[in-house]
Structures are given as C-alpha cells and as structure tokens.
Amino acid sequence: MAPPLNVVVVGGGPAALATLQALRDYAGGCVQLTVVAPENDTDAVRARARALRADLFGGRVGAVDAGHHEVSLLDGRRVAYDALVVAVGARARVAYTRARTFFGQAGTVALDRLLADLHDGHTRSLAFVVPPGVAWSVPLYELAIQAGTEARAAGLDIPMRLLTPERTPLELFGERARLAVDPLLDAAGVTFRGATTVTELPGGVLREGRTGARFVRERVVALPALDGPSLPGLPATFEGFVPVDAYGAVRGMVDVFAAGAATAYPVEQRDLAEQQAGTVAAVLAQRAGACVTPEPWEPVVRGHLLAGRGRSLVLDRDALARSRTLLRGAALDGR
C-alpha cells in the first residue's frame, strides 16, 4: 500500500482552510496534511487542524525550494512536501497617502465617521476612489451609496463622485449590474466617473490620470491597493501574484499549487478562494488515489451590495475565467 501523499498547505485564511477541508473530505486517510500558518493565525487555525488531523507549524514561509520539495520558514526550519499548496493571500496597503483608506464594510464605524465628517461642515466635496488593479470594488460602492443617501436625508448638499478604472458601474458583474446600480448612485447623489485612474504626485497631491484635474480641498476615501506575496522560489507577476492554470497548478513548476488571493486572478473574494481551493484539492486527492475527477476552475462571482435603509442588490456572474481582459498582469519577473 502506497504511503499517504504528504500535502503541505501554506496559509491560515479561507483558501488554506478550504483546501485542508476538501482534501480530507475527498481523500480521507490517503493524504497526510500539514498546515504552515503565521503565529498570529495559529489560534484560529489550531482547532481546524486538530479536527482535520493535520500537523501545524506556526511560522512564516520565507522561500520555496522546489528542487528539494521543501519550504523554508523565516526561523530556519524546513518542511518537506510531496505536494505544496500556497494560499498565503495578498497584502493590503494604503494606495494614496492623502486619502482615508477604507478596509472594512459599509454600515460600520467607517460610515459613522464619514457621516460625522460631513456634518461638521468642513467637507465641501467627497471622492470615492478605486485604485488601479483592484477588481473587487463592491465595498466602496456600498459606502458611497450609503453615505450619499444619509447625507441627502440630512439635508446636506455635498457633491460626491466615484472614480474608478471600471468603464461602467461594477463592470465585473456586467450590464445587468450597471442597470441596477446606476439608479442607486443617482438617488444617492453620487456621480460616476469610469475609465478613470487616480495617481498620486509628490507631496500627496492626487490627480485624475496623467494630465487630469488635481483634487483641491476634496475629501478622498479609497480602497487599499493589493500586493502579491512575492515568495522567493515561485514565479510571480510584476505585482507579486502567483500565476496558475485552470487546475491551480503554478505555471512552470511541478507539485506546486496555489489558491485564493495569492494567485494572479484579479478578484479577491472568499467564495472564489474556496472554489479554487476545491479544484486544487480534487487534483491532489486524485493523485493520492481517491476516486475523484477534477474539473477546471470556472469562477462564479457572486456579491451582495448593501445600499442602506433596507435596500440590497444581489450580484452574480459566472465563467469570468473566460474574460482575459480581467486577468491581472501576466508578465512574470522570472523568479
């Protein structure tokens, strides 16, 4: 009888945990599971690892040594694998030093603080900005629509606009989403400015495009920009994301897979990460001897836009993998 396939999963987020769960469901005892997660994630991961009979290493991966089938941790330890799944996520960072960065969900403290700023009388206009390379813009639409709705209800006449590289509102979800979102933006008094890239000049001055108007005395709220893990030993796009094929295999490598926000697929969303993790798990379960037939990953993107005051909008669009224009930069840095 062949020994269990030794699968090492790196990461402690949704993609990593979904991979572990699906592997145990598909392959049972045909796989030996190990998870490597940062120390600050281990409390959340430990119970899942124990339930799934997975070994747990607390630490951060420093590099992948594909030649020796090992990952090296920053503290010097090395973990051997038969198959490796990289699910370390992406790193959020402030896109513009002058803007207020919106990391959370509308309807929370962020909205309350923004409304307090509007009521203080010092905000003459407000801009909501989607940075270049950010495809999941739903949270900013929620914040803009709810802020505009509440401002109008309070009798505040404050010009608001939403600037985004998207050509149409929520372009990711197609024409039906545009037809549904346009009236919400209009009712909230938010002007949509699509196909617009906001850049930052020295000194923190923001400008529309390369030659457009500068933001003068305008309050700005922006989504964070995202960087890939740039993990030594793995190929990466210029932004640091890992290129994979339709089965989650890292391009140009053997026995190495990736899932979730670390990959070069442009949309960071929990459901998508778990879908991709399921595909990777099916491939590895089949390799381990389980009766599983892997299917290529066809992303199904779903969302729920909260428009405030009891209103919401269900968003749905499938097979986005066929849209090459949405794929994050394919150029590799040769790592």
C-alpha positions as CSV (number, residue, x, y, z in Angstrom):
1,M,0.0,0.0,0.0
2,A,1.4,3.4,-1.0
3,P,2.1,5.9,1.8
4,P,-0.2,8.9,2.2
5,L,0.5,11.9,-0.1
6,N,2.3,14.5,2.0
7,V,0.5,17.8,1.3
8,V,1.7,21.0,2.9
9,V,-0.7,23.9,2.8
10,V,0.8,27.4,3.5
11,G,-1.5,30.0,4.9
12,G,-4.2,30.4,7.5
13,G,-7.0,32.1,5.6
14,P,-10.1,30.9,3.7
15,A,-8.3,29.3,0.8
16,A,-5.9,27.4,3.1
17,L,-8.7,26.1,5.4
18,A,-10.9,25.2,2.4
19,T,-8.1,23.3,0.8
20,L,-7.5,21.3,4.0
21,Q,-11.2,20.5,4.5
22,A,-11.7,19.5,0.9
23,L,-8.6,17.3,0.9
24,R,-9.8,15.4,4.0
25,D,-13.3,15.1,2.5
26,Y,-12.1,13.8,-0.9
27,A,-9.1,11.7,0.1
28,G,-9.6,10.7,3.8
29,G,-6.5,8.9,5.0
30,C,-4.9,8.9,1.6
31,V,-3.3,12.3,2.4
32,Q,-1.0,13.4,5.2
33,L,-1.9,17.1,5.9
34,T,0.4,19.8,7.2
35,V,-0.5,23.5,7.5
36,V,2.0,26.3,8.0
37,A,0.4,29.5,9.3
38,P,1.7,32.7,10.8
39,E,1.8,32.8,14.6
40,N,-1.0,35.4,14.8
41,D,-3.2,33.0,12.8
42,T,-2.5,29.8,14.7
43,D,-5.1,30.2,17.4
44,A,-7.8,30.3,14.7
45,V,-6.2,27.5,12.7
46,R,-5.3,25.1,15.5
47,A,-8.8,23.8,16.2
48,R,-9.4,23.2,12.4
49,A,-6.1,21.5,12.1
50,R,-6.8,19.2,15.0
51,A,-10.3,18.4,13.7
52,L,-8.8,17.5,10.3
53,R,-5.9,15.6,11.7
54,A,-3.4,18.0,10.2
55,D,0.1,18.8,11.6
56,L,0.5,22.5,12.4
57,F,3.7,24.6,12.1
58,G,3.4,28.2,13.4
59,G,5.6,30.5,11.4
60,R,6.1,32.3,8.1
61,V,7.4,30.8,4.9
62,G,10.5,32.5,3.6
63,A,11.0,30.6,0.3
64,V,10.1,27.6,-1.7
65,D,12.8,25.1,-2.6
66,A,11.2,23.2,-5.4
67,G,14.3,21.2,-6.2
68,H,14.3,19.6,-2.7
69,H,10.5,19.7,-2.3
70,E,10.8,21.8,0.8
71,V,9.6,25.2,2.1
72,S,11.9,27.1,4.4
73,L,10.5,29.2,7.2
74,L,11.9,32.5,8.3
75,D,13.1,31.0,11.5
76,G,15.3,28.4,9.6
77,R,13.0,25.4,9.9
78,R,12.3,23.4,6.7
79,V,9.2,21.5,5.9
80,A,9.2,18.7,3.3
81,Y,6.3,18.1,0.9
82,D,5.1,15.8,-1.8
83,A,2.7,18.5,-3.0
84,L,2.6,22.1,-1.9
85,V,-0.4,24.5,-1.8
86,V,0.4,28.2,-1.5
87,A,-2.6,30.1,0.0
88,V,-1.0,33.0,1.8
89,G,-3.3,35.7,0.5
90,A,-2.5,39.2,-0.6
91,R,-1.1,42.2,1.3
92,A,-3.4,45.2,1.5
93,R,-1.6,48.6,1.6
94,V,-2.5,52.3,1.5
95,A,-2.9,53.3,-2.1
96,Y,-2.8,57.1,-1.5
97,T,-1.2,58.8,1.4
98,R,-3.6,61.7,1.4
99,A,-6.8,59.6,1.2
100,R,-8.6,57.8,4.0
101,T,-8.3,54.1,3.3
102,F,-11.4,52.1,3.6
103,F,-10.7,48.5,4.6
104,G,-14.0,47.4,6.1
105,Q,-17.6,47.1,5.2
106,A,-20.2,49.9,4.9
107,G,-22.6,50.2,7.7
108,T,-19.9,50.0,10.4
109,V,-17.8,52.6,12.2
110,A,-16.3,53.7,8.9
111,L,-19.7,55.0,7.7
112,D,-20.4,56.7,11.0
113,R,-17.1,58.5,11.0
114,L,-17.6,59.6,7.4
115,L,-21.1,61.0,8.1
116,A,-19.7,62.8,11.2
117,D,-17.1,64.5,8.9
118,L,-19.9,65.5,6.5
119,H,-21.9,67.0,9.3
120,D,-19.0,69.1,10.7
121,G,-19.3,71.4,7.7
122,H,-15.7,71.3,6.7
123,T,-16.1,68.8,3.8
124,R,-17.0,70.7,0.6
125,S,-16.9,67.6,-1.7
126,L,-16.2,63.9,-1.4
127,A,-14.5,61.5,-3.8
128,F,-14.5,57.7,-3.6
129,V,-11.6,56.2,-5.4
130,V,-10.9,52.7,-6.7
131,P,-7.1,52.3,-7.2
132,P,-5.7,50.7,-10.3
133,G,-5.6,46.9,-10.2
134,V,-8.4,46.5,-7.7
135,A,-11.3,44.5,-9.3
136,W,-13.4,43.9,-6.2
137,S,-14.9,47.3,-5.7
138,V,-18.3,46.4,-4.2
139,P,-17.4,47.7,-0.6
140,L,-16.7,51.2,-1.9
141,Y,-19.9,51.3,-3.9
142,E,-21.7,50.4,-0.7
143,L,-20.0,53.1,1.3
144,A,-20.6,55.8,-1.4
145,I,-24.3,54.9,-1.8
146,Q,-25.0,54.7,1.9
147,A,-23.1,57.9,2.6
148,G,-24.8,59.8,-0.2
149,T,-28.2,58.5,0.9
150,E,-27.7,59.6,4.5
151,A,-26.3,62.9,3.5
152,R,-29.3,63.7,1.4
153,A,-31.7,62.6,4.1
154,A,-29.9,65.0,6.5
155,G,-30.3,67.9,4.0
156,L,-26.6,68.1,3.3
157,D,-25.7,69.3,-0.2
158,I,-22.2,67.9,-0.7
159,P,-21.1,66.9,-4.2
160,M,-19.9,63.3,-4.3
161,R,-18.3,61.3,-7.1
162,L,-16.9,57.8,-7.5
163,L,-13.8,57.4,-9.7
164,T,-12.8,54.0,-10.9
165,P,-10.8,52.3,-13.7
166,E,-14.0,50.4,-14.5
167,R,-15.8,51.6,-17.6
168,T,-19.3,51.0,-16.1
169,P,-20.5,50.7,-12.5
170,L,-19.5,47.3,-11.1
171,E,-18.2,46.2,-14.5
172,L,-17.2,42.9,-13.1
173,F,-20.8,41.8,-13.0
174,G,-21.9,43.0,-16.5
175,E,-24.7,45.0,-17.9
176,R,-27.4,43.9,-15.5
177,A,-25.4,45.2,-12.6
178,R,-24.9,48.5,-14.3
179,L,-28.6,48.9,-14.9
180,A,-29.3,48.2,-11.3
181,V,-26.6,50.3,-9.8
182,D,-27.0,53.4,-11.9
183,P,-30.3,54.4,-10.2
184,L,-28.8,53.8,-6.7
185,L,-25.9,56.1,-7.4
186,D,-28.2,58.7,-8.9
187,A,-30.6,58.6,-5.9
188,A,-27.6,59.0,-3.6
189,G,-26.3,61.9,-5.5
190,V,-23.0,60.2,-6.4
191,T,-21.6,61.0,-9.8
192,F,-19.9,58.0,-11.6
193,R,-16.6,58.7,-13.4
194,G,-15.5,55.5,-15.1
195,A,-12.3,54.6,-17.0
196,T,-10.5,57.0,-14.6
197,T,-7.2,56.3,-13.0
198,V,-6.2,58.4,-10.0
199,T,-2.5,58.9,-9.5
200,E,-0.5,60.4,-6.6
201,L,2.0,63.2,-7.3
202,P,4.9,64.1,-5.0
203,G,3.6,65.6,-1.8
204,G,0.5,63.5,-1.8
205,V,-1.4,65.5,-4.4
206,L,-3.9,63.4,-6.2
207,R,-4.7,63.8,-9.9
208,E,-7.1,62.2,-12.4
209,G,-5.0,60.3,-14.8
210,R,-1.7,61.7,-16.0
211,T,-2.9,65.1,-17.2
212,G,-6.3,65.5,-15.5
213,A,-7.5,67.8,-12.8
214,R,-6.0,67.8,-9.3
215,F,-8.0,67.2,-6.2
216,V,-8.3,70.5,-4.4
217,R,-9.8,70.6,-0.9
218,E,-11.7,67.4,-1.6
219,R,-12.1,64.7,1.0
220,V,-11.0,61.4,-0.5
221,V,-11.8,57.8,0.5
222,A,-10.1,55.0,-1.3
223,L,-9.9,51.2,-1.2
224,P,-6.5,49.7,-0.4
225,A,-4.2,48.5,-3.1
226,L,-3.1,44.9,-3.1
227,D,0.3,43.2,-3.5
228,G,1.0,39.6,-4.1
229,P,3.2,37.5,-1.7
230,S,6.3,37.7,-3.9
231,L,7.5,34.5,-2.4
232,P,11.1,33.6,-3.4
233,G,11.2,30.3,-5.4
234,L,7.9,30.9,-7.1
235,P,7.2,32.7,-10.4
236,A,5.3,35.9,-10.0
237,T,3.7,38.8,-11.9
238,F,5.2,42.2,-11.5
239,E,2.7,42.8,-8.7
240,G,3.9,39.7,-6.9
241,F,1.0,37.3,-7.6
242,V,1.4,33.7,-8.5
243,P,0.3,32.6,-12.0
244,V,-1.7,29.3,-12.1
245,D,-3.5,27.2,-14.6
246,A,-7.2,26.2,-14.6
247,Y,-6.4,23.5,-12.0
248,G,-4.5,25.7,-9.7
249,A,-1.0,24.4,-10.7
250,V,1.7,27.0,-10.5
251,R,2.9,27.6,-14.1
252,G,6.3,26.2,-14.8
253,M,6.5,24.2,-11.6
254,V,6.0,20.6,-10.5
255,D,3.9,19.6,-7.5
256,V,3.3,23.2,-6.5
257,F,-0.2,24.7,-6.5
258,A,-1.8,28.0,-5.3
259,A,-5.3,29.2,-4.4
260,G,-7.0,32.3,-3.3
261,A,-5.8,35.9,-3.3
262,A,-2.2,35.0,-3.7
263,T,-2.9,33.9,-7.3
264,A,-2.9,36.2,-10.4
265,Y,-6.7,36.0,-10.7
266,P,-7.8,39.6,-10.1
267,V,-10.8,39.2,-7.8
268,E,-10.2,38.7,-4.0
269,Q,-13.3,37.2,-2.5
270,R,-13.9,34.4,0.0
271,D,-16.2,32.4,-2.3
272,L,-13.8,32.4,-5.2
273,A,-10.9,31.4,-2.9
274,E,-12.9,28.4,-1.7
275,Q,-14.0,27.5,-5.2
276,Q,-10.4,27.5,-6.4
277,A,-9.2,25.6,-3.3
278,G,-11.8,22.9,-4.1
279,T,-10.3,22.4,-7.6
280,V,-6.8,22.1,-6.2
281,A,-8.0,19.6,-3.5
282,A,-9.7,17.5,-6.2
283,V,-6.5,17.3,-8.2
284,L,-4.4,16.3,-5.2
285,A,-7.0,13.8,-4.0
286,Q,-7.0,12.1,-7.3
287,R,-3.2,11.9,-7.2
288,A,-3.4,10.4,-3.8
289,G,-5.6,7.6,-5.1
290,A,-9.1,8.8,-4.3
291,C,-11.9,8.3,-6.9
292,V,-12.3,12.0,-7.8
293,T,-12.4,13.6,-11.2
294,P,-11.1,17.2,-11.1
295,E,-12.9,19.8,-13.2
296,P,-11.1,23.0,-14.3
297,W,-12.0,26.0,-12.2
298,E,-14.7,28.2,-13.7
299,P,-15.1,31.1,-11.3
300,V,-18.6,32.0,-10.3
301,V,-18.6,35.5,-8.8
302,R,-21.4,36.5,-6.5
303,G,-21.8,39.5,-4.4
304,H,-24.4,41.3,-2.2
305,L,-24.4,45.1,-2.3
306,L,-25.9,46.8,0.7
307,A,-27.5,50.1,-0.3
308,G,-28.7,51.2,3.1
309,R,-32.2,51.7,4.5
310,G,-33.1,48.1,4.0
311,R,-32.1,48.0,0.3
312,S,-29.8,45.5,-1.2
313,L,-28.8,44.1,-4.6
314,V,-27.7,40.6,-5.4
315,L,-24.8,40.4,-7.9
316,D,-24.0,37.3,-9.9
317,R,-21.8,36.5,-12.9
318,D,-20.2,33.2,-13.8
319,A,-17.4,31.9,-16.0
320,L,-15.2,35.1,-15.6
321,A,-12.1,33.0,-16.3
322,R,-13.0,33.4,-20.0
323,S,-12.6,37.1,-19.8
324,R,-8.9,37.6,-20.4
325,T,-9.2,41.3,-20.1
326,L,-9.9,40.8,-16.3
327,L,-6.7,38.8,-15.6
328,R,-4.1,40.5,-13.5
329,G,-0.8,41.3,-15.3
330,A,0.5,38.2,-16.9
331,A,4.1,39.3,-17.2
332,L,6.4,37.4,-14.9
333,D,9.5,38.6,-13.2
334,G,11.4,35.4,-13.8
335,R,11.7,34.3,-10.1
